Amino acid sequence: LCGKFSRMNLYLMVGCFLWAILLPGFARAIDDSWYPYPTQTQDHPGGGPWGGSVTKIITTYDINGDPEVMWASTRGGIYKSFDGGGTWLFSSTGLGSLNVMDIAVSASNPDILIAAVSAPVSGIPVNDQGGGVYLSTDGGVTWSRFSPDLFMRTSFYAKYFTRVAIDPEDSLHFFAACNNMETTTADEDVLFESLDGGQTWLGTSGQPRLTFTEFFDFRVLKFGTGGTVYFSGAGPLIYQLNKGAQNASVIAAPNVDPQPTYLYPECDSSEYVIRDFVRIDGSNEEIFTAAGYCGLWHGEKSAQNNWSWEQLVVVPYSVNGFPAVTSVAVDEELGSKILYSLFDFQGLIGSGIFESNDSGITFTAFPMPEKHMNFGQLYYS
């Protein structure tokens, strides 16, 4: 505080001094020792990469199928683990911002990774906050940013990158999704593609690879086989973009109108929003979608290229609760094993993870260390 010293200043100083003496909690607040938070307790396991909200976890495996290296992108940087997640090392050297929204590793060369960083970008160094797409060629030890000029349209930079993906069959084939890119008329959500490891990006110098309205909001971006990429936004549709194709095709969503009375009241075509999906290649192509308030769905493609859908999970309904299915995983070796997560932000029903061993006929809840947990990703090793 500044200003002329007065009797009121003296009273405040004495009052704060007495407060510090009389209230042990206050004294603890200014303790100079540091410790992981939250620490392990009876109700919470503790541990994990201490970077804030975890946005993605990816893993490479050894010849025995055991986790070899794990990377976690967080809102506080990138972390790396060599012991299956037991301990984590900060691995963010070279990042201009620690707000990392996604990370991807090459299946054929695990030294190659790319990361999506959401932060303002400027050609004026003092105003540049480090947003963009970053590349690592040494397993995440160091990172370098692709020039923002590669993602410029007219006089505007792409900056709020949210999703990245690397083709499992081609370590030089990248996709990067950016939300809310400015234009001279309205913001747009855009998708960029590179076939040469990021040296050039298809669609730049005027237009990105694909362009959507600013309300599309890229949420899932995954490669399939043959260079095909699948993605979805904050809506009911999954898009398929074949390598070399000019436009993406749409995978039809299930018809959720009209609703039976036992479903969540707000689960209609406007509320069927994909939070996550898993696509399975096989004799028949299959997709599992985590559809928020509308539960968990399974789709199967027929020989006539039509999709048939069934609802595997109806979310439990409470008058004051708002549960939503947020993520899904399927064991591709044992297709009968399915995981999904449920998040109730009111905390009345209880968040959790549920597993089925009979292709979604029945599900069993895993015991959770907390009642209020928001899971954003599940996957089988």
N, C-alpha and C positions, 0 to 999 in steps of 0.2 A: 504494500500500500504506500502511496505517496501523498504528500500534503503536509500541512503544518501539524506538528505534534500537539495533541490536545488531551484533556482529561478523558474524553471518550476513547481515544486511542489507548490510553493507559488501562482503562477498564476492560477493553477488548483483549489486550495482551495478557492481563492477569487472569481473565476468564478462560482464555484458551489454555494457559499454563495449568490452571487448576483442573480443567477438563482432561488434559493429558495425564495428570496424576491420578485422578479419581476414576477414569474409565479405562480399564485394561485393554478393551477393544481398540481404543484410539491409539494406545501405545503400540499395539501389535501392527497397526496399519502403517507405522513409520519404521518398522523393523527393517534393517538393511540386508537381511538374508533373503535369498530367492529360492523358490522350489517349484516343481512342476504343478500346474493347476489344471484340472482337479487332481489331487493326490488319490491314491488308492484307498477306498473305504469299503465298508460292508456293503454299501449300495451302489458303488461305482468302481469299475475296474481300473480307472486311470490309464495312463499310457497313451500311445498314439503320436502322430506327428503334430507337434504343438504349433500349428500355423494358423489356427482359426478354422473356419468351415472347410472341410475336405471336399473338393469338387470332383476328384477322380482318383482311383487307384488302379495301376496297371502292374502286371507281373510277367517276368520271363521265368522259364523253368529249365532245370537241368535234364539230363538224359533219363533220369529216374522219375521225372514228373514232379519233383519237389520244387518249391519256390526258390529261385536263384537270386533274383534282384527284384525289389518292389520299388515303385516310384509313387509318390502321392503329390498331386497338385492341390494347393490350398490357397485361401485368400491371404496367406502370409508367406507365399513362396513354394518352392519345390523341395521335397524331402526324399531320401533314398534309404532303403533298408536292405541289409545283406543277410538277415537272420529271420526272414519270414514275418517281419513286422515287430519283432521283439524290441529293437532299438532303431532309431531314425537319425540320419545325418542331414544337416542343412545342405542342399545342393542347388544353390540359386545364383552362383557366380555369373555375372554378366547380364542378369535380368534388370531391365530398367524400371520395372514395377513388380511388386510381389503379389499383385492381384491376379493370380493364375487360375483361369477358369477350366482348363482342360489340358491333357497331356496324352501323347501317343508315342508308341515305340514300334520300330520296324521288326516284324517277325523274322525276317531273313538276316538282319544285321542289328542286334540289340544295342550297338553303340550309337545308332541314329534315333533321335527323338525330336519331336516338335511340341511346342507348347503355345497355347492361346492366352494372351495377356490382355486384359480389359482395362484400358487407361487412356487418357487423352494423348493425342499425337500432334506435334507441331513441327513445322520446318524451322521455327525459331528455337534454338536449343534451350533457352531459359524457360520456354513455355511447354517443352516436350516432357511428358510424364511417363514415357516408356511403353505405351501400348503397342500391340502388334503381334506378329508371329515370330517365334524364336526357334532356333535350330541348335541341337547339340550333336556333335559327332564323336564324343568321347564318353558316352554313357551317362550324360547328365552332369559331368564334372564342371564343365563350362558351357555357357550359352551365348549365342550371338543373334542379334535381331536382323531379319530380312529388311532391307531398306523400305521404309514407309512409302517411298516413291513408287514401289512396285504395286501398291494398293491404292493409288490415287485416282480419283475420277474428277475431271476438270480441276478445280482448285481445292477439293476436299479429300482428306485422308480417311481411310478405314481405320478405326481405332478400337471399338468395343468388340474384340474377337472373343467368342464364347466356346467354339468347338473346333477340334482338329482331328484328322484321321490320316493314317498311313496305310497304303495298300499292302496287305500281307504277302502279296505275290510280287511286289515291285517297290523296293525301298526308296525310290525316287518319285513315286506317285503320291502327291499330297492333296488333301482338301482342307480348307479353312473357312469357317463360317463367321460372319460378323453381323451383329445387330446394330440397328440405328445408325446407319451410315448417312451422313448428310449429302444432300444434293441441292440444286438450285431451286427445287420446288418442294419436295417432302423427303423425310428420312425414309430409308429403305433397309431391309435385311438382305444381305448378299452372300453368295457362295463363290469362293475362288478355288481354282484347281491348278496344280502344277504337275508337269510330267517330267521335269528335269531336276528334281531335288530342291525346288524353290528359286532357281535362277530366273525363271520367268513364270508368270501366272496367267493362265488362259482367261481371256475376258477383260484383262486390265487395259489401260490406255483407252478408256471410254466406257466399257461396260464389264461387269463381273461375269463369271460363268453363268450364274442364275441370279435373278433379282425378284424379291418379294416385297410386299408392303411392310411398313415398320412394325406392324402388329403380328407378323409371322412368328418371330421369336424362336430361333433355332434352339432345340433342346436335345435332340439325339442325332448323331452322325456316325454311321458305321459302314465299313466296307463289307461286301459279300465276296463272291468269287468273280474272276474274269475282269477285275477292275471296276465292277459295279458298286456304287455307293447308295446307301439307303439313309433317309433322314426324315425328321418330322419337326414340327413347330408346336406352338400352343394351340393345337386344333386336333381334329379327328383323323387326319389323313397321314399316311406314310407315302413318301415319294421314292421312286427308284430311278436313278440316273445311270444308264449304261455307258461304258467307256466309249467315247467318240460320239455319243448321241447329242443332238442339239438341245433337246428338251427332256424333262423328266416325266415319267409316267406316274399315275396315281394308283395306289392300292386301295380299293374300296373299303370303307369303314363299315362296321356292322350297323344295321338299322335298329336303333334303340327307341324309336317312337312307334306306337304309343307304349307307355310304360306300364307293366303290371303294378299293382298296388303295393307289393312287398318291397319294391326297389326304393332306393333313396329318392325323395321327391324331386331333387334337382337333376337327376340323371336323365337328361334328354339329349337330343342331337346337339344342342348348344353347349352342354356340359361334358360331353364325351371328349375329354382332352387327354392326349397321350403324354404321360410322364416318362415312360420308358418302353422299349420293346426289344424283343429277341427274335431273330429270324433263324430258322433251322432249314438247312439244305437236306434233302433226302428224296425218296421216291416221290413224295408230295411235299412241296414247299409249305412250311408252316411259320406262323408268326404268333407270338404271345405279346399282348399289350397290357401295360399297367395304365389304366384309364381313369385314375383319380377317383372321383365320387362314383363312377360307373363300374368300378371293380376291376376284375381280371378277366381278359378275353383270350380265346384261342381261335385262330383262323387257319384254314387249310385251303390250298389252291387245287382246283380240279384240273383234269386233262384239258378241259375247255377254257382254261384260264379264268374261271370264275372262283370267287372266294366265298366260302361258307364259314359262318362264325357261331361260336357258342360262348356263353358266359360261364366261366369256371367259378368265379367268386362274386357274390353280392356283398357289398360292404355292410357291416352291421350299422343299424340306424339308431340314433338317439335323438330325442327332441332337441337337446342342447349340444350334441356332439356333431363334428364334421369330419368323419374319417375318410381317408382317401388312400387308394393303392398307389404307391409312389415308385416302385421299382420291381423288376422281375428278372429271374435267372432260370435257365434250363440246363441240366446236365446233358450235353450233346451226345455223350457216350451211352447214357442211360436216360432216354427221352422221357421216361416215366417220372423222373425226379424234377420237381419244380419248386422254386422259392418265390415268395413275394413279400413285400413289406407294406405295412399299414401304418399311416401316421394320422393321429387325431390331435390337432393343435389345441383343442379344448382340454385334452387330457382326461376326458370322462370315460372313454371306452378303453383306452390304453393302446399305445403304439406297439408294434412288434413285428417279428419275422415268422413266417409260416411256411411249412414244407409239406409237399405231397410226394409220396412214393408210388402212387397209382394213377399217374397221368392227370391229376387234378380232380379226382373223384372225392377224395378226402384230404384235409390239411390238418397238420398238428402245429401248435404254437411252440416256438423256442422260448425257453426262459430268458427274460431280459433283465439286465442290471438296473434299468430305469423304466418307468412307465411312459415317460414323455421323450421319445427319441424319433428324430426325423431322418430316415435312411434314404439316401439318394442313389445308392448303387449296390447291387448284389452280383456276385458271379461265382460259378463253380471253378475250382482249380482243375 
